[in-house]
């Protein structure tokens, strides 16, 4: 079974590498009069990490609020 997990990790890593290599074009993102120009793959990575951090903290806040409301 560990070979299956290893294969999944390798396939995911290869897919990520292919995505990064194919999306090196620079894109511009605008938000509230701020503009950032960076490679698309880098922006996707940054947005993914920010989403993971904020999503987990939001889930923790909701759990804590729910537990507090039951007491």
Secondary structure, DSSP 4 states (H G I P E B T S, - for coil): -HHHHHHHHHHHHHHHHHHHHHT-SEEEEEETTEEEEEEHHHHHHHHHHHHHHHHHHHHHHHHHHHHHHH-
